[in-house]
Amino acid sequence: MRELDASCYHAARGFLPLLLDELPDRDRVDGELVTVLGPRRRPYWTRNVWEKPLLIEFASVGEAAKALRSIQRNWAPLPARLHRRAALIADKLPPLPLKPKAFPFVPPDVPMGAFTLLDENTMIASPVCSSPFPNGEFEFDEDKEGPPSRAYRKLWEALVLAGTMPAAGERCIDAGASPGGWTWALAGLGAEVLAIDRAEIEPRIAALPKVRTLRHDAFTLKPSDLGPADWLCSDVICYPPALLEWVGAWLESGLARNFVCTIKMQGALFDKATTERFAAIPGSRVLHLWHNRHELTWINLERDRLHAAPGAGI
Ligand SMILES: C[S@@+](CC[C@H](N)C(=O)[O-])C[C@H]1O[C@@H](n2cnc3c(N)ncnc32)[C@H](O)[C@@H]1O
């Protein structure tokens, strides 16, 4: 067993080409896993990062499983090749927590490792990974009747990872709210929601007791037009610079405490320059969530801004 001076980046589902663009000096690619030698990089299009990869040699399936179990309990197989052999090793490991999760929940703080076979007798395995979920994947217990769209799952995931969420009575602005999935989720937490969209919010969501609606272009509304917000949420379909300009005005106004916004990419493109500007705002996290598609999620919490070193700003 040997420690590698490298990190392995598991591509966000469907976005391996964007990850490869972000890591041009990679050492190897195994399926969706990109290995880069040297210090840890911070690419955006990942679902999981293997932070402490080990090279393990083994003679048999049993020996491979024993080597992994001697390190820790939880290991997710990432089958890039030799699928059957990887499955046989996984069968000899303790079961993974794969049941859908009820919102809200606290992410597990036990280590979740991952391994992949390089050949019949060699694997890369990392006991330390960036995601607490096997291969960065998890599902929620879904509500099939309440929300009018499934977009609420990415807001739920962002709030789970934020480690905090709107409290009952807090004021939320939901921009780009139609048909109303995020508004449904925010109202479900007991928050007061102002749902803004150029399109209609589904009437039964607009009729919820804590919901008010405003049919308008969100970006022509200034912070002073809308007043203070504990949470400013945006799922508006727009060019990233337009969103950056709008949230910049909110940050400058001091009227919004916490932000969860999706940064939507156009076509096959990745607007890296604007993404870097979001990431440079003090206290920011920019992530590809398991429930995101061709978009990233910007999370910025008041408590993180207050404790962050001053950054480049907007
Ligand atoms: C992905 S959908 C939002 C889905 C919603 N979050 C949900 O959970 O159901 C994006 C929305 O952005 C709205 N939109 C696009 N440009 C807008 C703008 N400038 N102002 C307000 N809404 C806008 C669209 O009308 C569309 O309803």
The ligand as a Gaussian input file, in Angstrom:
#p B3LYP/6-31G(d) Opt

LIG

0 1
 C      -35.506000      26.771000     -13.870000
 S      -36.944000      27.739000     -13.841000
 C      -37.199000      27.899000     -12.121000
 C      -37.759000      26.664000     -11.437000
 C      -38.178000      26.946000     -10.020000
 N      -37.026000      27.278000      -9.189000
 C      -38.915000      25.795000      -9.396000
 O      -38.421000      25.273000      -8.363000
 O      -39.990000      25.408000      -9.861000
 C      -36.346000      29.312000     -14.284000
 C      -37.333000      30.441000     -14.232000
 O      -36.638000      31.664000     -14.455000
 C      -37.623000      32.571000     -14.971000
 N      -36.948000      33.772000     -15.461000
 C      -36.110000      33.903000     -16.505000
 N      -35.663000      35.181000     -16.584000
 C      -36.235000      35.859000     -15.558000
 C      -36.137000      37.190000     -15.075000
 N      -35.346000      38.097000     -15.676000
 N      -36.857000      37.537000     -13.991000
 C      -37.639000      36.625000     -13.362000
 N      -37.759000      35.345000     -13.760000
 C      -37.054000      34.969000     -14.832000
 C      -38.337000      31.735000     -16.003000
 O      -39.614000      32.319000     -16.285000
 C      -38.428000      30.373000     -15.304000
 O      -39.674000      30.228000     -14.680000

